[in-house]
Amino acid sequence: MKIAIIDYGMGNIHSVSKAIELCGAKPLVTGKKAQLDSCEKVVLPGVGAFDDAMAELEKLGLVSAVKKQVESGKPFLGICLGMQLLFESSQEAKSKAGLGFLKGQVVKFSASLGQKIPHMGWNNLEYISGSCALLKGIKANEQVYFCHSYYPEASDKNIVAATCDYGLEFACAVAKDNIYGVQFHPEKSQSVGLKIIRNFVESC
């Protein structure tokens, strides 16, 4: 199976590619629209700022290409900033809207919560949806690795597949039809993260 990893200059490409390879699939790192069509599944990673990410996707002509892949029904996974881009908007953004596949806004952790920002390091998964193929076999209280200052507030709570507690309970995994997103970094989350990526390869 060939899985595209969208390269727009803002992702943790090497680690994601290696993890997919370890899970038995063939990663194709690409920023070319035509190559996305040749892959069975697509991953959108991301590290950095919301506006910059959308600007890069637009510059490379990838916004319409991403929409084409999602609308085709291919399994599509957004990681960290890549997950945030799936939503309509972000408080971080000064000028850019998100891709809008999922209804809701990305918001910043409030300093009033008394937690260090960014949220960086290991934290427990709290709620886990039993019906989400991406999280098959993953249990509550298992730990994954985070590095972020913003999190999504989904308008439709039914798409929330997992939550984490960091001064407040926030959605750290979402799933709707063929679209999946995780706020944490599965490629950096050791055996639990590899299991999630393997689920994407084998079950989604």
C-alpha positions as CSV (number, residue, x, y, z in Angstrom):
1,M,0.0,0.0,0.0
2,K,1.3,3.5,-0.9
3,I,0.5,6.3,1.5
4,A,1.2,9.9,0.5
5,I,2.7,12.3,3.0
6,I,2.1,15.8,1.9
7,D,5.3,17.8,1.9
8,Y,4.7,21.6,2.1
9,G,7.8,22.4,4.1
10,M,6.1,22.4,7.5
11,G,5.9,18.8,8.6
12,N,7.8,16.2,10.7
13,I,8.3,14.4,7.4
14,H,11.1,11.9,8.2
15,S,9.6,10.6,11.4
16,V,6.2,10.2,9.9
17,S,7.6,8.4,6.8
18,K,9.7,6.0,8.9
19,A,6.7,5.2,11.1
20,I,4.5,4.4,8.1
21,E,7.3,2.2,6.7
22,L,7.6,0.3,9.9
23,C,3.9,-0.4,9.8
24,G,4.2,-2.1,6.5
25,A,3.2,0.6,4.0
26,K,5.2,2.5,1.4
27,P,5.4,6.2,2.1
28,L,5.5,8.7,-0.7
29,V,6.7,12.1,0.4
30,T,5.4,14.6,-2.2
31,G,4.3,18.1,-2.8
32,K,3.0,17.3,-6.3
33,K,-0.7,17.1,-6.9
34,A,-0.6,14.4,-9.5
35,Q,1.3,12.0,-7.2
36,L,-1.5,12.1,-4.6
37,D,-3.8,10.4,-7.0
38,S,-1.5,7.3,-7.2
39,C,-1.8,6.7,-3.4
40,E,-4.5,4.8,-1.5
41,K,-4.3,7.0,1.6
42,V,-3.0,10.5,2.5
43,V,-1.3,12.0,5.6
44,L,-1.1,15.8,6.2
45,P,1.5,16.5,8.9
46,G,2.3,19.9,10.3
47,V,4.5,21.9,12.6
48,G,4.4,25.7,12.8
49,A,1.9,28.5,12.4
50,F,-1.6,28.1,10.9
51,D,-1.4,31.1,8.4
52,D,2.0,30.0,7.2
53,A,0.8,26.4,6.6
54,M,-2.2,27.5,4.6
55,A,-0.1,30.0,2.6
56,E,2.4,27.2,1.7
57,L,-0.5,24.8,0.6
58,E,-1.9,27.6,-1.5
59,K,1.5,28.5,-3.1
60,L,2.0,24.8,-4.1
61,G,-1.5,24.5,-5.4
62,L,-2.3,21.8,-2.9
63,V,-5.5,23.2,-1.4
64,S,-7.7,21.9,-4.3
65,A,-5.6,18.7,-4.5
66,V,-6.2,18.0,-0.8
67,K,-10.0,18.6,-1.2
68,K,-10.0,16.3,-4.2
69,Q,-8.4,13.5,-2.1
70,V,-10.8,13.9,0.8
71,E,-13.9,14.1,-1.5
72,S,-12.7,10.9,-3.3
73,G,-13.3,9.0,0.0
74,K,-9.6,8.2,0.6
75,P,-8.6,7.8,4.2
76,F,-7.0,11.1,5.2
77,L,-5.0,11.7,8.4
78,G,-4.1,15.1,9.8
79,I,-1.3,15.2,12.4
80,C,-0.9,18.2,14.9
81,L,-1.1,21.3,12.8
82,G,-2.3,19.1,10.0
83,M,-5.3,18.2,12.1
84,Q,-6.0,21.9,12.9
85,L,-6.0,22.8,9.2
86,L,-8.9,20.4,8.8
87,F,-11.1,22.9,10.7
88,E,-12.8,26.1,9.5
89,S,-10.6,28.6,11.3
90,S,-8.0,29.3,14.0
91,Q,-7.5,32.0,16.6
92,E,-3.8,31.9,15.6
93,A,-4.6,32.9,12.0
94,K,-4.5,36.5,11.1
95,S,-5.7,36.1,7.5
96,K,-6.2,32.5,6.4
97,A,-9.2,30.2,6.8
98,G,-8.8,26.5,7.3
99,L,-9.7,23.7,4.9
100,G,-13.1,23.5,6.4
101,F,-13.7,19.8,6.2
102,L,-14.6,19.8,9.9
103,K,-16.9,22.4,11.6
104,G,-15.3,24.3,14.4
105,Q,-12.5,26.6,15.4
106,V,-9.0,26.1,16.7
107,V,-8.4,28.0,20.0
108,K,-5.4,28.7,22.2
109,F,-5.0,27.3,25.7
110,S,-5.7,30.0,28.2
111,A,-3.0,31.1,30.7
112,S,-5.8,31.1,33.3
113,L,-5.7,27.3,33.3
114,G,-2.4,27.5,35.2
115,Q,-0.7,25.1,32.7
116,K,2.5,25.7,30.8
117,I,2.0,26.8,27.2
118,P,2.9,25.2,24.9
119,H,1.6,21.8,26.0
120,M,4.7,19.8,25.5
121,G,5.5,16.2,26.5
122,W,3.6,13.0,27.4
123,N,0.0,13.0,28.6
124,N,-2.8,10.5,29.0
125,L,-5.6,9.8,26.6
126,E,-8.8,10.1,28.6
127,Y,-12.0,9.3,26.6
128,I,-11.5,6.9,23.7
129,S,-14.3,6.2,21.2
130,G,-14.8,2.4,20.8
131,S,-16.0,2.9,17.3
132,C,-13.0,4.8,15.8
133,A,-10.9,2.5,13.5
134,L,-7.9,4.7,14.0
135,L,-7.9,4.0,17.8
136,K,-8.7,0.3,17.6
137,G,-7.0,-1.4,20.6
138,I,-6.0,1.9,22.2
139,K,-7.1,2.2,25.8
140,A,-7.8,5.2,28.1
141,N,-4.8,6.3,30.2
142,E,-2.2,5.3,27.5
143,Q,0.2,8.1,26.9
144,V,1.0,10.0,23.7
145,Y,3.4,12.9,22.9
146,F,2.1,16.4,22.5
147,C,3.7,19.7,21.3
148,H,1.1,22.5,20.7
149,S,-0.4,25.7,22.0
150,Y,-3.8,25.4,20.2
151,Y,-6.5,22.8,20.1
152,P,-9.7,22.3,18.1
153,E,-13.2,23.0,19.4
154,A,-15.4,20.8,17.2
155,S,-18.9,22.1,16.6
156,D,-20.1,18.5,16.3
157,K,-19.0,16.7,19.5
158,N,-19.9,13.4,17.8
159,I,-16.6,13.6,15.8
160,V,-14.5,13.6,19.0
161,A,-12.7,10.2,19.1
162,A,-10.4,10.9,22.1
163,T,-9.8,13.6,24.6
164,C,-6.9,14.7,26.9
165,D,-6.9,16.7,30.1
166,Y,-4.6,19.8,30.2
167,G,-6.4,22.1,32.6
168,L,-9.5,21.4,30.6
169,E,-10.6,18.4,28.5
170,F,-9.9,19.0,24.8
171,A,-10.4,16.9,21.7
172,C,-7.1,15.3,20.8
173,A,-8.4,12.9,18.1
174,V,-11.3,13.3,15.7
175,A,-12.9,11.1,13.1
176,K,-15.6,11.8,10.5
177,D,-16.2,9.5,7.6
178,N,-12.8,9.1,5.9
179,I,-11.2,12.0,7.8
180,Y,-9.1,11.5,10.9
181,G,-7.1,13.9,12.9
182,V,-4.8,13.7,16.0
183,Q,-3.4,16.6,17.9
184,F,-0.6,14.5,19.4
185,H,2.3,13.1,17.4
186,P,1.9,9.4,16.9
187,E,5.2,9.2,15.1
188,K,6.9,10.3,18.4
189,S,4.6,8.3,20.7
190,Q,6.6,5.0,20.7
191,S,4.6,1.7,20.7
192,V,1.2,3.4,21.2
193,G,1.8,5.8,18.3
194,L,2.9,3.0,16.0
195,K,-0.2,1.1,16.8
196,I,-2.3,4.1,15.8
197,I,-0.4,4.5,12.6
198,R,-0.7,0.8,11.9
199,N,-4.5,1.1,12.4
200,F,-4.5,3.9,9.8
201,V,-2.5,1.6,7.4
202,E,-4.6,-1.5,8.0
203,S,-8.0,-0.6,9.3
204,C,-9.0,2.9,8.1
